[in-house]
Amino acid sequence: MKHAASSNIESVLAKADPALARAIEAVIARQGPVKLAPSHTPPFEALVRAVVYQSLSGKVAAAIFTKLKQAIGNTITPVNILATSPASILDAGLSNAKARTIHNLATWFVSNEKLATALPQMADEDIFHALTGIAGIGAWTVNVLLIFNFGRPDVLPVADIGIRRGVQLIYGLIEIASTRMVQEKAELWRPYRSIASMYVWQAMKLKLSPTDLEEGRNQ
């Protein structure tokens, strides 16, 4: 790599996967290294935010999230969600499906207080199993929590469309990568699949050209 990796993690990933190494180099050159660190945002609020933001542009989602906070008293808690009328929550701009999911999430947190409190200390697999049992909560939402709220280093958002397009880009694939192909490529990224995925997603977001990544593919 022409630019020194920002940390030992980038170095390990670069040695394991030359194509990813070129993507890491390009991303760092353009905007600096990605950062993975636990957030101080409570898990419930982080999950609600993930639900709101899913499949929406950042600007639109941010406006809806702000209106939702205002509708429930400016603090995203299970109790405040359940104390707010469904009509008020829908008025914030949420779809019926997202409003139901957030209600289900609040109900689960209230009904499983001990388990909910223990979430930050639980293993990734146990968190995944507990939360995907809530109607409307899928793998994407849980992965967002694990990576961006809990700072877990080895999570793979295998079905995320941005990750699949990023894999297509950095490996020079004709078609978008399948979830199976993402899983196969990501075996090289263990035990730092979260960080690798963030670089892959950024490569896609930055619209790196095939020329940018040609060196990595030819190594």
C-alpha positions in Angstrom: 0.0 0.0 0.0 1.3 3.5 -0.9 -0.2 5.0 2.2 0.6 3.5 5.6 -2.3 1.7 7.1 -3.9 3.6 10.0 -3.6 0.8 12.5 -2.6 -2.8 12.9 -6.1 -3.8 11.9 -5.8 -2.2 8.5 -2.4 -3.9 8.1 -3.8 -7.3 9.0 -6.7 -6.8 6.5 -4.4 -5.6 3.8 -2.1 -8.6 4.1 -5.1 -11.0 4.1 -6.9 -9.6 1.1 -5.0 -7.6 -1.6 -8.2 -6.3 -3.3 -9.5 -5.0 0.0 -6.0 -3.5 0.7 -6.4 -1.3 -2.4 -9.8 -0.2 -1.3 -8.6 0.6 2.2 -5.7 2.7 0.7 -8.1 4.6 -1.6 -10.6 5.3 1.2 -7.9 6.5 3.6 -6.4 8.7 0.9 -9.8 10.4 0.4 -11.3 10.7 3.8 -9.0 9.1 6.4 -9.5 5.8 8.2 -12.8 4.5 9.4 -13.4 4.5 13.1 -15.1 1.8 15.1 -16.0 2.7 18.7 -18.8 2.0 21.1 -21.5 4.7 21.3 -23.0 6.3 24.4 -26.5 6.1 22.8 -28.8 3.8 24.7 -29.5 0.5 22.8 -33.2 1.2 22.5 -32.7 4.6 21.0 -30.0 3.2 18.6 -32.5 0.5 17.5 -35.3 3.0 16.9 -33.0 5.2 15.0 -31.9 2.3 12.8 -35.5 1.4 12.1 -36.3 5.0 11.1 -33.2 5.3 8.9 -33.6 2.0 7.0 -34.2 2.5 3.3 -34.4 6.3 3.5 -32.0 9.0 2.6 -30.1 10.5 5.6 -31.8 13.9 5.2 -35.3 12.5 5.2 -34.7 10.0 8.0 -33.1 12.7 10.2 -36.2 14.9 9.8 -38.5 12.0 10.7 -36.3 11.1 13.7 -36.4 14.7 15.0 -40.2 14.8 14.6 -40.5 11.5 16.4 -38.4 12.7 19.3 -40.6 15.8 19.6 -43.8 13.8 19.5 -42.7 11.6 22.5 -41.2 14.3 24.7 -37.6 14.5 23.2 -36.3 11.4 24.9 -36.4 8.1 23.0 -37.4 5.5 25.7 -39.7 2.5 25.6 -42.0 4.1 28.2 -42.3 7.3 26.2 -43.0 5.4 23.0 -45.8 3.3 24.6 -47.3 6.4 26.2 -47.6 8.2 22.9 -50.6 7.6 20.7 -50.1 5.7 17.4 -51.4 8.6 15.5 -48.8 11.0 16.9 -46.0 8.6 16.0 -47.4 8.2 12.5 -47.6 12.0 12.2 -43.8 12.1 12.5 -43.7 10.6 9.0 -43.2 6.9 9.8 -44.7 4.2 7.7 -47.3 1.9 9.3 -44.7 -0.9 9.3 -42.0 1.1 11.0 -44.4 2.5 13.6 -45.5 -1.1 14.4 -41.9 -2.2 14.6 -41.0 0.6 17.0 -44.0 -0.2 19.2 -43.0 -3.9 19.2 -39.5 -2.9 20.2 -40.7 -0.8 23.0 -43.0 -3.5 24.3 -40.1 -6.0 24.2 -37.8 -3.7 26.2 -40.4 -3.1 28.8 -41.4 -6.8 29.1 -37.8 -8.0 29.1 -36.1 -5.4 31.2 -33.4 -7.6 32.6 -32.4 -9.0 29.2 -32.5 -5.6 27.6 -30.2 -4.2 30.2 -27.7 -7.0 29.6 -27.6 -6.5 25.8 -24.2 -4.6 25.8 -22.5 -7.5 27.6 -24.0 -10.3 25.6 -22.3 -12.2 22.8 -23.1 -11.1 19.2 -25.0 -14.3 18.5 -27.2 -14.0 21.6 -28.0 -10.4 20.8 -29.0 -11.4 17.3 -31.2 -14.2 18.5 -32.9 -12.1 21.1 -33.6 -9.1 18.9 -34.6 -10.8 15.7 -37.4 -12.5 17.7 -39.1 -9.1 17.8 -41.6 -8.6 14.9 -40.1 -6.2 12.4 -36.5 -6.4 13.6 -34.2 -8.0 11.1 -30.5 -8.7 10.6 -29.8 -5.3 9.2 -31.1 -3.4 12.2 -29.2 -5.7 14.7 -26.0 -5.4 12.7 -26.3 -1.6 12.9 -26.6 -1.9 16.7 -23.6 -4.3 17.0 -21.3 -2.3 14.8 -22.1 1.3 15.4 -23.5 1.2 19.0 -21.6 -1.6 20.6 -18.5 -1.3 18.4 -18.2 -5.1 17.8 -15.3 -5.8 15.4 -16.3 -9.0 13.7 -19.9 -8.4 12.3 -20.7 -9.0 8.7 -23.8 -7.2 7.2 -24.0 -9.9 4.5 -27.3 -8.8 3.0 -26.7 -5.0 3.0 -27.0 -3.7 -0.5 -24.2 -1.3 0.0 -21.8 -4.0 1.1 -22.9 -6.2 -1.8 -22.3 -3.4 -4.3 -19.0 -2.6 -2.6 -17.8 -6.2 -3.0 -18.8 -6.1 -6.7 -16.7 -2.9 -7.1 -13.5 -4.0 -5.3 -13.4 -7.4 -6.9 -14.4 -6.2 -10.4 -17.5 -8.4 -10.6 -19.9 -8.0 -13.5 -23.0 -8.3 -11.3 -23.8 -7.3 -7.8 -22.3 -9.8 -5.3 -24.7 -12.4 -3.8 -24.9 -12.8 -0.1 -23.0 -16.1 -0.4 -20.2 -14.4 -2.3 -19.9 -11.7 0.4 -19.7 -14.5 3.0 -17.0 -16.2 1.0 -14.9 -13.1 0.5 -15.3 -12.0 4.1 -13.7 -15.2 5.4 -10.4 -13.4 4.7 -11.5 -10.5 6.9 -11.9 -12.3 10.1 -11.7 -11.3 13.0 -12.3 -7.7 11.7 -15.2 -8.1 9.4 -16.9 -5.0 10.8 -14.0 -2.8 9.9 -13.5 -4.4 6.5 -17.2 -4.0 5.8 -17.0 -0.3 6.6 -14.2 0.2 4.1 -16.1 -1.8 1.5 -19.2 0.4 2.1 -17.2 3.6 1.9 -15.5 2.4 -1.3 -19.0 2.1 -2.8 -20.2 5.4 -1.4 -17.1 7.2 -2.8 -17.8 5.7 -6.2 -14.2 4.6 -6.6 -13.4 3.8 -10.2 -12.0 0.4 -11.5 -8.8 2.2 -12.1 -8.6 3.2 -8.4 -8.8 -0.5 -7.5 -6.9 -2.1 -10.5 -3.7 -2.4 -8.6 -5.4 -4.3 -5.7 -7.0 -6.7 -8.1 -3.8 -7.5 -9.9 -1.7 -8.2 -6.9 
